[in-house]
Amino acid sequence: MQQDPPIPDMPPPADRLTRWLGPPPGAREARLIASCAILAALLMTGLSIHRGLQGQTFMGRPFGGDFGQFYAVGRILNDGQAARLYSIPDQLNSYRRAVPEAPGDYHLVFANAPVIAALFRPLALLDYRQAFIVWLVISPLLFGLALHLLGLRPYGVPWLLAVSWVPFLFETWFGGQIPVFGLLAFSLFFWLRQRGWLLAAGVALALASYKPTLVLVPAVMLLCGRQWRTLAGFSAGAAGMLALSAAVAGPNGLAGWFEALQFYGNMVSGQFEALRRYKYLDAGSFMHLLFGSGTRLATLAGLTVSAALLALLARAWWSAPRLDPRGQDLLWTATLALAPVVNLYVPIYDAVLLIPGAVLAARHLEGPSWRWWLTALYLSPWITQSAAEFLRFQFLTLVLIAFGWWCLRQAGIRPQSAPATQADVSGASPCAGSDGMLP
């Protein structure tokens, strides 16, 4: 009796995408796109400086963008008013004196730790426009140092992709924001981790606690994974950061910081309409865009999604000591991808913290699937804010969820046969190369 021919297996999603769209972009296309993006940012920055020096706005924004809030608090410290560092009227008055051409409804509220304000005291001694031009030099230097710690070769394709990525190039550098400090802390963390210096790695991670939302999810996951040495270093570093903040601002200023964090917490819960939700990636903002800002349904849906993803991550981290170095690196990649979604509030510029995760993944992954994911992560920030503002749909949030889920699946491919009693997910990785993001 003649048997029916076997039913062929369904091709994987990457193969289907390749069949429909052709092969994913390669090194030549990536270099061209990245170079064009960098040239566009340089042109926009030059025009912004030209108009800013004439006291005019550019694209509806005052000169320096968000940099004004950091200049303002540096100026408050220089005036000897540390106790009023987080007074919103004082911050606004300081900003208005520096940028008189700013629109009346343009408000910037500083809510980072006092140590950040102290870092901007030297720049606040300069004229505002001079200070921002200096910052335009400092910011990419810090970014380049972070990429160096991650092992990216200057002007290679991975390096160009990182530099030209929208969250850094336009939201951070052109926009005057400061996530380069957090990126530098995370890059130092992974550099120390790779060498097995786990206690020092925890201290490095704590340097990013100037903005608690940056380290909240990683710290919880370290606890779930029983990574005690790294946690000990993190606790010591966080205590040191708190002590430095108290030394900068005094007890009243420190209390003001906690009140500022509470103020932001009230905003993200939907009690105020001040947040531009289309610039945020967290699940709460996604749901408030989708169902309407301030609605109970949006709040409940955001909390539900965040809790589910947090539980998924916690379960993965519980088994972390059983993973081999490949699985450990991919678990970190998944954590950095899902952290913006499950967090309280995450503006798009903080997505630069995904760059270390992409570098870790590139050490172990290759082929069409990885290249398609890299393409989606790189290109989606170009359209996600417009989609969120006009269609009420934050596309990048879904990309991060899907990518994090995929990385968790990849992390479980090669578990060790038996738990390592002394293992730490922060242990050294045997992989040193990081130029494999694209062939």
C-alpha beads as a LAMMPS data file, in Angstrom:
LAMMPS data file: protein, C-alpha beads

439 atoms
438 bonds

1 atom types
1 bond types

-500.0 500.0 xlo xhi
-500.0 500.0 ylo yhi
-500.0 500.0 zlo zhi

Masses

1 110.0

Atoms # bond

1 1 1 0.000 0.000 0.000
2 1 1 1.452 3.332 -1.075
3 1 1 1.946 5.754 1.799
4 1 1 1.133 9.425 1.572
5 1 1 4.203 11.669 1.325
6 1 1 5.199 13.298 4.623
7 1 1 3.825 16.738 5.283
8 1 1 6.700 19.240 5.124
9 1 1 7.506 21.203 8.271
10 1 1 6.312 24.789 8.423
11 1 1 9.268 27.108 7.726
12 1 1 10.351 29.222 10.693
13 1 1 9.212 32.880 10.791
14 1 1 12.612 34.168 9.678
15 1 1 12.487 31.987 6.563
16 1 1 8.972 33.166 5.765
17 1 1 10.041 36.801 6.155
18 1 1 13.008 36.184 3.891
19 1 1 10.729 34.539 1.333
20 1 1 8.313 37.497 1.372
21 1 1 10.717 40.423 1.737
22 1 1 14.031 39.085 0.573
23 1 1 17.111 38.669 2.767
24 1 1 17.457 40.893 5.847
25 1 1 19.752 43.908 5.570
26 1 1 23.444 43.125 5.575
27 1 1 26.538 45.080 6.513
28 1 1 26.494 47.295 3.407
29 1 1 22.878 48.387 3.903
30 1 1 23.412 48.890 7.638
31 1 1 26.447 51.085 7.072
32 1 1 24.561 53.213 4.523
33 1 1 21.473 53.691 6.718
34 1 1 23.552 54.473 9.812
35 1 1 25.723 56.973 7.952
36 1 1 22.665 58.782 6.568
37 1 1 21.129 58.974 10.046
38 1 1 24.315 60.424 11.528
39 1 1 24.575 63.011 8.753
40 1 1 20.925 63.993 9.293
41 1 1 21.500 64.420 13.032
42 1 1 24.612 66.527 12.436
43 1 1 22.684 68.748 10.033
44 1 1 19.779 69.173 12.457
45 1 1 22.140 69.921 15.330
46 1 1 23.984 72.514 13.258
47 1 1 20.720 74.237 12.346
48 1 1 19.607 74.086 15.984
49 1 1 22.847 75.738 17.128
50 1 1 22.539 78.415 14.445
51 1 1 18.989 79.315 15.467
52 1 1 19.713 78.933 19.165
53 1 1 22.558 81.423 19.048
54 1 1 20.058 83.879 17.540
55 1 1 17.620 83.263 20.396
56 1 1 15.160 81.300 18.225
57 1 1 13.531 77.907 18.642
58 1 1 14.093 75.006 16.248
59 1 1 11.302 72.578 15.322
60 1 1 9.186 74.097 18.075
61 1 1 11.742 73.360 20.797
62 1 1 13.995 75.838 22.595
63 1 1 17.731 75.518 22.183
64 1 1 19.170 72.598 24.115
65 1 1 15.916 70.715 24.582
66 1 1 15.887 68.788 27.845
67 1 1 19.413 69.906 28.705
68 1 1 17.869 73.012 30.236
69 1 1 16.683 71.166 33.338
70 1 1 20.190 69.932 34.152
71 1 1 21.689 73.363 33.585
72 1 1 18.992 74.875 35.818
73 1 1 19.669 72.598 38.794
74 1 1 23.419 73.041 38.408
75 1 1 22.810 76.767 38.627
76 1 1 20.680 76.339 41.755
77 1 1 23.557 74.506 43.442
78 1 1 26.001 77.189 42.323
79 1 1 23.722 79.773 43.948
80 1 1 23.980 77.906 47.261
81 1 1 20.331 76.828 47.295
82 1 1 20.766 73.053 47.646
83 1 1 17.752 72.771 49.952
84 1 1 15.540 74.126 47.142
85 1 1 17.015 71.892 44.454
86 1 1 13.682 70.145 43.810
87 1 1 11.461 73.189 44.162
88 1 1 9.612 73.291 40.843
89 1 1 9.183 77.104 40.908
90 1 1 12.922 77.513 41.536
91 1 1 13.764 75.098 38.721
92 1 1 11.460 76.920 36.304
93 1 1 12.785 80.348 37.299
94 1 1 16.364 79.177 36.848
95 1 1 15.490 77.747 33.441
96 1 1 13.614 80.870 32.299
97 1 1 16.595 83.047 33.159
98 1 1 18.820 80.823 31.039
99 1 1 16.392 80.306 28.125
100 1 1 14.069 83.341 27.955
101 1 1 12.852 82.382 24.461
102 1 1 11.321 79.111 25.699
103 1 1 7.516 78.904 25.265
104 1 1 5.516 79.657 28.383
105 1 1 4.041 76.147 28.492
106 1 1 7.427 74.450 28.142
107 1 1 8.135 72.900 31.554
108 1 1 11.080 70.728 32.543
109 1 1 11.089 68.993 35.933
110 1 1 14.323 67.522 37.293
111 1 1 13.845 64.262 39.223
112 1 1 17.260 62.573 39.105
113 1 1 19.455 62.160 42.165
114 1 1 21.275 65.236 43.515
115 1 1 24.616 63.793 42.372
116 1 1 23.549 64.450 38.769
117 1 1 22.902 68.103 39.579
118 1 1 26.402 68.295 41.063
119 1 1 27.904 66.963 37.825
120 1 1 26.390 69.892 35.933
121 1 1 27.710 72.599 38.249
122 1 1 30.793 73.277 36.073
123 1 1 28.652 73.622 32.945
124 1 1 26.252 75.911 34.810
125 1 1 29.117 78.365 35.286
126 1 1 29.078 78.958 31.532
127 1 1 26.541 80.789 29.439
128 1 1 23.661 78.426 28.665
129 1 1 24.362 78.213 24.941
130 1 1 28.052 77.617 25.521
131 1 1 27.213 74.964 28.105
132 1 1 24.980 73.035 25.717
133 1 1 27.578 73.106 22.945
134 1 1 30.120 71.689 25.404
135 1 1 27.595 69.017 26.401
136 1 1 27.181 68.096 22.722
137 1 1 30.852 67.118 22.849
138 1 1 30.799 65.413 26.263
139 1 1 27.734 63.258 25.578
140 1 1 29.119 61.332 22.559
141 1 1 32.475 60.949 24.320
142 1 1 30.735 59.205 27.230
143 1 1 28.716 57.159 24.758
144 1 1 31.883 56.165 22.917
145 1 1 33.519 55.123 26.191
146 1 1 30.525 52.892 26.935
147 1 1 30.788 51.278 23.498
148 1 1 34.516 50.756 24.068
149 1 1 33.780 48.898 27.316
150 1 1 31.338 46.723 25.376
151 1 1 34.086 45.865 22.918
152 1 1 32.684 47.557 19.828
153 1 1 35.278 48.506 17.243
154 1 1 35.038 52.214 16.263
155 1 1 33.367 52.752 12.898
156 1 1 32.502 49.077 12.541
157 1 1 28.929 48.189 11.603
158 1 1 27.774 47.451 15.205
159 1 1 29.375 50.703 16.388
160 1 1 27.635 52.686 13.626
161 1 1 24.288 51.054 14.407
162 1 1 24.610 51.957 18.088
163 1 1 25.652 55.562 17.405
164 1 1 22.913 56.112 14.814
165 1 1 20.119 54.479 16.821
166 1 1 17.269 56.936 17.352
167 1 1 17.144 56.661 21.183
168 1 1 20.723 57.930 21.340
169 1 1 21.287 60.052 18.261
170 1 1 18.065 62.078 18.296
171 1 1 16.473 61.557 21.719
172 1 1 19.642 61.700 23.816
173 1 1 22.276 63.679 21.916
174 1 1 20.126 66.076 19.911
175 1 1 17.444 66.140 22.624
176 1 1 19.813 67.061 25.459
177 1 1 19.108 64.053 27.671
178 1 1 21.531 62.114 29.881
179 1 1 20.999 58.316 29.664
180 1 1 24.664 58.095 28.641
181 1 1 25.409 58.010 32.384
182 1 1 23.208 54.947 32.809
183 1 1 24.628 53.302 29.697
184 1 1 28.161 53.873 30.962
185 1 1 27.264 52.281 34.318
186 1 1 25.702 49.226 32.657
187 1 1 28.600 48.873 30.214
188 1 1 31.072 48.970 33.100
189 1 1 28.911 46.405 34.907
190 1 1 29.113 43.960 31.989
191 1 1 32.830 44.652 31.490
192 1 1 33.517 43.716 35.124
193 1 1 31.093 40.797 34.998
194 1 1 32.892 39.294 32.010
195 1 1 36.108 39.286 34.046
196 1 1 34.458 37.661 37.045
197 1 1 34.700 40.714 39.321
198 1 1 31.153 40.316 40.589
199 1 1 31.314 42.514 43.681
200 1 1 32.758 45.409 41.690
201 1 1 30.199 44.773 38.946
202 1 1 27.404 45.268 41.460
203 1 1 28.924 48.576 42.552
204 1 1 29.096 49.663 38.904
205 1 1 25.442 48.781 38.380
206 1 1 24.516 50.925 41.382
207 1 1 25.988 53.974 39.650
208 1 1 22.841 53.975 37.507
209 1 1 20.657 54.353 40.610
210 1 1 20.719 58.120 40.074
211 1 1 17.489 57.237 38.269
212 1 1 15.925 54.381 40.271
213 1 1 13.824 53.064 37.393
214 1 1 17.006 52.138 35.508
215 1 1 18.105 49.603 38.123
216 1 1 14.794 48.527 39.661
217 1 1 14.148 45.501 37.434
218 1 1 17.792 44.306 37.219
219 1 1 18.108 44.492 41.021
220 1 1 14.914 42.474 41.545
221 1 1 16.097 39.877 39.026
222 1 1 19.475 39.564 40.760
223 1 1 17.542 38.809 43.933
224 1 1 15.368 36.220 42.174
225 1 1 18.503 34.593 40.762
226 1 1 20.231 34.520 44.174
227 1 1 23.199 36.452 42.828
228 1 1 24.476 37.361 46.267
229 1 1 27.924 38.726 45.433
230 1 1 26.572 41.028 42.763
231 1 1 23.743 42.088 45.068
232 1 1 26.206 42.840 47.861
233 1 1 28.156 45.121 45.556
234 1 1 24.972 46.743 44.319
235 1 1 23.749 47.391 47.872
236 1 1 27.059 48.965 48.850
237 1 1 27.103 51.091 45.705
238 1 1 23.502 52.216 46.165
239 1 1 24.243 53.200 49.763
240 1 1 27.233 55.176 48.530
241 1 1 25.120 56.962 45.910
242 1 1 22.580 57.853 48.586
243 1 1 25.317 59.190 50.857
244 1 1 26.731 61.293 48.016
245 1 1 23.276 62.675 47.285
246 1 1 22.831 63.602 50.934
247 1 1 26.214 65.328 50.918
248 1 1 25.262 67.327 47.818
249 1 1 21.743 68.384 48.754
250 1 1 21.513 67.936 52.517
251 1 1 18.543 66.329 54.272
252 1 1 16.024 68.829 52.887
253 1 1 17.255 68.388 49.342
254 1 1 17.225 64.617 49.722
255 1 1 13.643 64.767 50.969
256 1 1 12.832 66.910 47.946
257 1 1 14.194 64.175 45.671
258 1 1 11.880 61.606 47.226
259 1 1 8.960 64.006 46.764
260 1 1 9.937 64.485 43.105
261 1 1 9.917 60.716 42.606
262 1 1 6.470 60.573 44.191
263 1 1 5.318 63.369 41.888
264 1 1 6.403 61.362 38.847
265 1 1 4.717 58.296 40.303
266 1 1 1.446 60.208 40.470
267 1 1 1.851 61.298 36.864
268 1 1 2.460 57.807 35.514
269 1 1 -0.515 56.447 37.442
270 1 1 -2.735 58.656 35.299
271 1 1 -3.613 61.250 37.925
272 1 1 -2.145 64.033 35.754
273 1 1 -2.069 64.625 32.008
274 1 1 1.406 66.153 31.901
275 1 1 3.201 63.144 30.413
276 1 1 3.554 62.882 26.655
277 1 1 2.658 59.199 26.597
278 1 1 3.730 58.732 22.996
279 1 1 7.363 59.147 24.109
280 1 1 7.164 56.360 26.712
281 1 1 7.659 52.610 26.324
282 1 1 6.269 51.123 29.543
283 1 1 3.145 48.978 29.526
284 1 1 1.224 51.582 31.527
285 1 1 1.819 54.266 28.917
286 1 1 0.971 51.784 26.155
287 1 1 -2.403 51.068 27.743
288 1 1 -3.128 54.720 28.535
289 1 1 -2.555 55.511 24.866
290 1 1 -4.740 52.625 23.784
291 1 1 -7.660 53.006 26.195
292 1 1 -7.434 56.671 27.164
293 1 1 -5.236 58.448 29.675
294 1 1 -6.369 58.289 33.284
295 1 1 -8.910 55.486 32.822
296 1 1 -9.082 52.623 35.290
297 1 1 -9.100 50.116 32.455
298 1 1 -5.782 51.457 31.169
299 1 1 -4.214 51.368 34.634
300 1 1 -5.444 47.830 35.320
301 1 1 -4.352 46.558 31.902
302 1 1 -0.900 48.105 32.291
303 1 1 -0.422 46.585 35.739
304 1 1 -1.588 43.186 34.500
305 1 1 0.841 43.110 31.578
306 1 1 3.714 44.351 33.753
307 1 1 3.011 41.765 36.455
308 1 1 2.807 38.924 33.932
309 1 1 6.093 39.841 32.257
310 1 1 7.785 40.433 35.610
311 1 1 6.689 36.972 36.758
312 1 1 8.034 35.498 33.520
313 1 1 11.404 37.149 34.088
314 1 1 11.505 36.149 37.759
315 1 1 10.855 32.515 36.860
316 1 1 13.636 32.600 34.282
317 1 1 16.058 34.143 36.763
318 1 1 15.212 31.537 39.392
319 1 1 16.766 28.934 37.098
320 1 1 19.681 31.199 36.147
321 1 1 22.385 29.224 38.038
322 1 1 21.600 26.207 35.826
323 1 1 22.245 28.100 32.591
324 1 1 25.506 27.980 30.694
325 1 1 27.295 31.275 29.821
326 1 1 25.360 31.545 26.562
327 1 1 22.041 31.256 28.361
328 1 1 23.160 33.714 31.019
329 1 1 24.060 36.361 28.447
330 1 1 20.750 35.907 26.621
331 1 1 18.883 36.096 29.919
332 1 1 20.455 39.507 30.496
333 1 1 19.451 40.537 26.983
334 1 1 15.855 39.511 27.673
335 1 1 15.921 41.409 30.974
336 1 1 17.143 44.619 29.342
337 1 1 14.503 44.247 26.614
338 1 1 11.581 43.659 28.983
339 1 1 12.666 46.071 31.738
340 1 1 11.348 49.164 29.882
341 1 1 7.964 47.468 29.487
342 1 1 7.444 46.304 33.072
343 1 1 8.865 49.455 34.672
344 1 1 6.925 52.374 36.129
345 1 1 7.796 54.862 33.400
346 1 1 10.437 54.642 30.687
347 1 1 10.943 57.394 28.090
348 1 1 12.285 56.281 24.740
349 1 1 15.772 57.690 25.324
350 1 1 16.301 55.195 28.156
351 1 1 16.060 52.429 25.549
352 1 1 19.802 52.979 24.981
353 1 1 20.286 50.523 27.855
354 1 1 19.286 47.790 25.418
355 1 1 22.586 48.295 23.547
356 1 1 24.612 46.154 26.015
357 1 1 21.952 43.467 25.697
358 1 1 22.221 43.508 21.919
359 1 1 26.002 43.182 22.159
360 1 1 25.663 40.210 24.525
361 1 1 23.194 38.504 22.198
362 1 1 25.380 39.131 19.156
363 1 1 28.141 37.069 20.740
364 1 1 25.977 33.963 20.489
365 1 1 23.355 34.503 17.780
366 1 1 23.597 34.675 14.023
367 1 1 21.537 33.895 10.963
368 1 1 18.327 35.376 9.507
369 1 1 16.305 35.334 12.750
370 1 1 18.850 37.435 14.628
371 1 1 19.272 39.812 11.717
372 1 1 15.521 40.315 11.398
373 1 1 15.235 41.052 15.104
374 1 1 18.101 43.519 14.878
375 1 1 16.404 45.175 11.914
376 1 1 13.130 45.502 13.834
377 1 1 14.847 46.951 16.900
378 1 1 16.826 49.434 14.840
379 1 1 14.042 50.653 12.543
380 1 1 11.000 50.679 14.836
381 1 1 12.068 53.803 16.822
382 1 1 11.888 55.783 13.570
383 1 1 8.115 55.277 13.362
384 1 1 7.003 54.388 16.858
385 1 1 6.462 57.913 18.219
386 1 1 4.399 59.002 15.224
387 1 1 2.311 55.841 15.492
388 1 1 1.843 56.412 19.216
389 1 1 0.936 60.089 18.840
390 1 1 -1.511 59.777 15.955
391 1 1 -2.643 56.129 16.050
392 1 1 -2.436 55.753 19.865
393 1 1 -0.303 52.635 19.433
394 1 1 3.262 52.311 20.755
395 1 1 4.834 49.905 18.276
396 1 1 8.257 49.683 19.934
397 1 1 6.723 48.368 23.164
398 1 1 5.415 45.309 21.320
399 1 1 8.761 44.804 19.579
400 1 1 10.527 44.808 22.959
401 1 1 8.063 42.284 24.396
402 1 1 8.427 39.954 21.423
403 1 1 12.214 40.275 21.368
404 1 1 12.475 39.647 25.108
405 1 1 10.275 36.552 24.791
406 1 1 12.408 35.267 21.909
407 1 1 15.622 35.798 23.875
408 1 1 14.196 33.881 26.833
409 1 1 13.486 30.954 24.524
410 1 1 16.997 31.133 23.124
411 1 1 18.466 31.303 26.634
412 1 1 16.916 27.955 27.543
413 1 1 18.409 26.036 24.631
414 1 1 21.623 24.964 26.366
415 1 1 21.076 24.602 30.110
416 1 1 23.696 22.757 32.120
417 1 1 22.753 19.275 33.177
418 1 1 23.112 20.058 36.878
419 1 1 22.866 23.231 38.966
420 1 1 26.151 24.856 39.870
421 1 1 26.056 25.511 43.579
422 1 1 28.436 28.467 43.443
423 1 1 27.391 29.767 40.044
424 1 1 26.470 33.347 39.520
425 1 1 24.700 34.592 36.408
426 1 1 27.097 37.508 36.571
427 1 1 30.025 35.186 35.873
428 1 1 32.451 35.676 33.067
429 1 1 31.429 34.913 29.519
430 1 1 33.927 33.074 27.347
431 1 1 32.907 35.101 24.329
432 1 1 34.977 38.195 23.721
433 1 1 33.981 39.268 20.247
434 1 1 31.128 41.683 19.650
435 1 1 31.252 42.504 15.980
436 1 1 28.834 39.752 15.034
437 1 1 25.676 41.843 15.085
438 1 1 25.595 41.766 11.309
439 1 1 27.579 39.630 8.890

Bonds

1 1 1 2
2 1 2 3
3 1 3 4
4 1 4 5
5 1 5 6
6 1 6 7
7 1 7 8
8 1 8 9
9 1 9 10
10 1 10 11
11 1 11 12
12 1 12 13
13 1 13 14
14 1 14 15
15 1 15 16
16 1 16 17
17 1 17 18
18 1 18 19
19 1 19 20
20 1 20 21
21 1 21 22
22 1 22 23
23 1 23 24
24 1 24 25
25 1 25 26
26 1 26 27
27 1 27 28
28 1 28 29
29 1 29 30
30 1 30 31
31 1 31 32
32 1 32 33
33 1 33 34
34 1 34 35
35 1 35 36
36 1 36 37
37 1 37 38
38 1 38 39
39 1 39 40
40 1 40 41
41 1 41 42
42 1 42 43
43 1 43 44
44 1 44 45
45 1 45 46
46 1 46 47
47 1 47 48
48 1 48 49
49 1 49 50
50 1 50 51
51 1 51 52
52 1 52 53
53 1 53 54
54 1 54 55
55 1 55 56
56 1 56 57
57 1 57 58
58 1 58 59
59 1 59 60
60 1 60 61
61 1 61 62
62 1 62 63
63 1 63 64
64 1 64 65
65 1 65 66
66 1 66 67
67 1 67 68
68 1 68 69
69 1 69 70
70 1 70 71
71 1 71 72
72 1 72 73
73 1 73 74
74 1 74 75
75 1 75 76
76 1 76 77
77 1 77 78
78 1 78 79
79 1 79 80
80 1 80 81
81 1 81 82
82 1 82 83
83 1 83 84
84 1 84 85
85 1 85 86
86 1 86 87
87 1 87 88
88 1 88 89
89 1 89 90
90 1 90 91
91 1 91 92
92 1 92 93
93 1 93 94
94 1 94 95
95 1 95 96
96 1 96 97
97 1 97 98
98 1 98 99
99 1 99 100
100 1 100 101
101 1 101 102
102 1 102 103
103 1 103 104
104 1 104 105
105 1 105 106
106 1 106 107
107 1 107 108
108 1 108 109
109 1 109 110
110 1 110 111
111 1 111 112
112 1 112 113
113 1 113 114
114 1 114 115
115 1 115 116
116 1 116 117
117 1 117 118
118 1 118 119
119 1 119 120
120 1 120 121
121 1 121 122
122 1 122 123
123 1 123 124
124 1 124 125
125 1 125 126
126 1 126 127
127 1 127 128
128 1 128 129
129 1 129 130
130 1 130 131
131 1 131 132
132 1 132 133
133 1 133 134
134 1 134 135
135 1 135 136
136 1 136 137
137 1 137 138
138 1 138 139
139 1 139 140
140 1 140 141
141 1 141 142
142 1 142 143
143 1 143 144
144 1 144 145
145 1 145 146
146 1 146 147
147 1 147 148
148 1 148 149
149 1 149 150
150 1 150 151
151 1 151 152
152 1 152 153
153 1 153 154
154 1 154 155
155 1 155 156
156 1 156 157
157 1 157 158
158 1 158 159
159 1 159 160
160 1 160 161
161 1 161 162
162 1 162 163
163 1 163 164
164 1 164 165
165 1 165 166
166 1 166 167
167 1 167 168
168 1 168 169
169 1 169 170
170 1 170 171
171 1 171 172
172 1 172 173
173 1 173 174
174 1 174 175
175 1 175 176
176 1 176 177
177 1 177 178
178 1 178 179
179 1 179 180
180 1 180 181
181 1 181 182
182 1 182 183
183 1 183 184
184 1 184 185
185 1 185 186
186 1 186 187
187 1 187 188
188 1 188 189
189 1 189 190
190 1 190 191
191 1 191 192
192 1 192 193
193 1 193 194
194 1 194 195
195 1 195 196
196 1 196 197
197 1 197 198
198 1 198 199
199 1 199 200
200 1 200 201
201 1 201 202
202 1 202 203
203 1 203 204
204 1 204 205
205 1 205 206
206 1 206 207
207 1 207 208
208 1 208 209
209 1 209 210
210 1 210 211
211 1 211 212
212 1 212 213
213 1 213 214
214 1 214 215
215 1 215 216
216 1 216 217
217 1 217 218
218 1 218 219
219 1 219 220
220 1 220 221
221 1 221 222
222 1 222 223
223 1 223 224
224 1 224 225
225 1 225 226
226 1 226 227
227 1 227 228
228 1 228 229
229 1 229 230
230 1 230 231
231 1 231 232
232 1 232 233
233 1 233 234
234 1 234 235
235 1 235 236
236 1 236 237
237 1 237 238
238 1 238 239
239 1 239 240
240 1 240 241
241 1 241 242
242 1 242 243
243 1 243 244
244 1 244 245
245 1 245 246
246 1 246 247
247 1 247 248
248 1 248 249
249 1 249 250
250 1 250 251
251 1 251 252
252 1 252 253
253 1 253 254
254 1 254 255
255 1 255 256
256 1 256 257
257 1 257 258
258 1 258 259
259 1 259 260
260 1 260 261
261 1 261 262
262 1 262 263
263 1 263 264
264 1 264 265
265 1 265 266
266 1 266 267
267 1 267 268
268 1 268 269
269 1 269 270
270 1 270 271
271 1 271 272
272 1 272 273
273 1 273 274
274 1 274 275
275 1 275 276
276 1 276 277
277 1 277 278
278 1 278 279
279 1 279 280
280 1 280 281
281 1 281 282
282 1 282 283
283 1 283 284
284 1 284 285
285 1 285 286
286 1 286 287
287 1 287 288
288 1 288 289
289 1 289 290
290 1 290 291
291 1 291 292
292 1 292 293
293 1 293 294
294 1 294 295
295 1 295 296
296 1 296 297
297 1 297 298
298 1 298 299
299 1 299 300
300 1 300 301
301 1 301 302
302 1 302 303
303 1 303 304
304 1 304 305
305 1 305 306
306 1 306 307
307 1 307 308
308 1 308 309
309 1 309 310
310 1 310 311
311 1 311 312
312 1 312 313
313 1 313 314
314 1 314 315
315 1 315 316
316 1 316 317
317 1 317 318
318 1 318 319
319 1 319 320
320 1 320 321
321 1 321 322
322 1 322 323
323 1 323 324
324 1 324 325
325 1 325 326
326 1 326 327
327 1 327 328
328 1 328 329
329 1 329 330
330 1 330 331
331 1 331 332
332 1 332 333
333 1 333 334
334 1 334 335
335 1 335 336
336 1 336 337
337 1 337 338
338 1 338 339
339 1 339 340
340 1 340 341
341 1 341 342
342 1 342 343
343 1 343 344
344 1 344 345
345 1 345 346
346 1 346 347
347 1 347 348
348 1 348 349
349 1 349 350
350 1 350 351
351 1 351 352
352 1 352 353
353 1 353 354
354 1 354 355
355 1 355 356
356 1 356 357
357 1 357 358
358 1 358 359
359 1 359 360
360 1 360 361
361 1 361 362
362 1 362 363
363 1 363 364
364 1 364 365
365 1 365 366
366 1 366 367
367 1 367 368
368 1 368 369
369 1 369 370
370 1 370 371
371 1 371 372
372 1 372 373
373 1 373 374
374 1 374 375
375 1 375 376
376 1 376 377
377 1 377 378
378 1 378 379
379 1 379 380
380 1 380 381
381 1 381 382
382 1 382 383
383 1 383 384
384 1 384 385
385 1 385 386
386 1 386 387
387 1 387 388
388 1 388 389
389 1 389 390
390 1 390 391
391 1 391 392
392 1 392 393
393 1 393 394
394 1 394 395
395 1 395 396
396 1 396 397
397 1 397 398
398 1 398 399
399 1 399 400
400 1 400 401
401 1 401 402
402 1 402 403
403 1 403 404
404 1 404 405
405 1 405 406
406 1 406 407
407 1 407 408
408 1 408 409
409 1 409 410
410 1 410 411
411 1 411 412
412 1 412 413
413 1 413 414
414 1 414 415
415 1 415 416
416 1 416 417
417 1 417 418
418 1 418 419
419 1 419 420
420 1 420 421
421 1 421 422
422 1 422 423
423 1 423 424
424 1 424 425
425 1 425 426
426 1 426 427
427 1 427 428
428 1 428 429
429 1 429 430
430 1 430 431
431 1 431 432
432 1 432 433
433 1 433 434
434 1 434 435
435 1 435 436
436 1 436 437
437 1 437 438
438 1 438 439
